[in-house]
Amino acid sequence: MAFQLSGRELDTMKKENLLISVKFENGTLNDEWAVHTKVMTDLFENWSTPQIEAILLSLLGETQSEVAVKLGVSQAAVHQRLKSAKYYLVQLIMNRYKQIF
């Protein structure tokens, strides 16, 4: 089933210019995640390299202070990168994913 869903979803991703997608057998979940994947695609397209570095380290569990040390910038700079990248939306979507699974 996963193979069948993934093949169809790859076609949809190309057609809708999506950079990420999630597909389930459950139609209600698909409707919800269709919105999330569009939001994530929009975010991804607008992130700069410094924002991506801060986001990656944050997703790996680093604090803003730890990220700042690793990137050689101030904690305020990390905060600004995450804020301007709308990292809070990523956190909301990740939290929603955790609630469902």
Summary of the structure (lengths in Angstrom):
residues: 101
radius of gyration: 15.8
end to end distance: 18.6
largest distance: 47.3
contacts: 251
relative contact order: 0.11
helix: 77%
strand: 0%
